[in-house]
């Protein structure tokens, strides 16, 4: 059985939802490594996004393969990875490498996320791409191991909510005798 507290976790959502901030805090709380999937983008993909051009599936597949390889790395214990994982098919590709991966989908209002993006400096992803990410986003489905967590609170609250969600997922996955 999957134990979401001891499995790899992907903190997912649109740009500006707080994936990196929450992912770092979650990894620290769980005492596991953190990986920011943004660091795994090619230079070409970063340049494309910096120009305000949304990535296509063809742009994303090599990046997702690198993310999946990190998940599959047998030398790594459970890891927290911040990765947009916007579409079900992307999450399926990650699950193909680690079937036990749990997803924490950070959700917030368009206004809250746009506000966060407007205050973010030095990131290759411009606020202008928020709309394309929202259009691409496919929320977690009932058969996916994961939970939605609101980003309307401060990062500490969001992290606590994510840990609570992982605990609930672990309990739900535990067989009763």
PELINGI-V438333 format. One record per backbone hydrogen bond with DSSP energy under -0.5 kcal/mol. CO is the residue of the C=O (numbers start at 1). NH is the residue of the N-H. Records with the same first field share a line. If there is no record, write none. Layout:
CO: NH  NH
This chain:
2: 4
3: 6
8: 102
9: 11  81
10: 12  104
11: 83
12: 106
14: 17
18: 22
19: 23
20: 24
21: 25
22: 26
23: 27
24: 28
25: 29
26: 30
27: 31  32
33: 80
35: 37  82
36: 39
37: 40
38: 41
42: 46
43: 47
44: 48
45: 49
46: 50
47: 51
48: 53
49: 52  126
52: 54
56: 60
57: 61
58: 62
59: 63
60: 64
61: 65
62: 66
63: 67
64: 68
65: 69
66: 70
67: 71
68: 72
69: 73
70: 73
73: 76
78: 33
79: 9  81
80: 35
81: 11  83
82: 37
84: 13
86: 138
87: 91
88: 92
89: 93
90: 94
91: 95
92: 96
93: 97
94: 97  98
98: 101
102: 10
103: 105  147
104: 12  106
105: 107  149
107: 151
109: 113
110: 114
111: 115
112: 116
113: 117
114: 118
115: 119
116: 119  120
117: 120
124: 126
126: 129
127: 130
129: 133
130: 134
131: 135
132: 136
133: 137
137: 139
141: 144
144: 146
145: 103
147: 105
149: 107
154: 158
155: 159
156: 160
157: 161
158: 162
159: 163
160: 164
161: 165
162: 166
163: 167
164: 168
165: 169
166: 170
167: 171
168: 172
169: 173
170: 174
171: 174
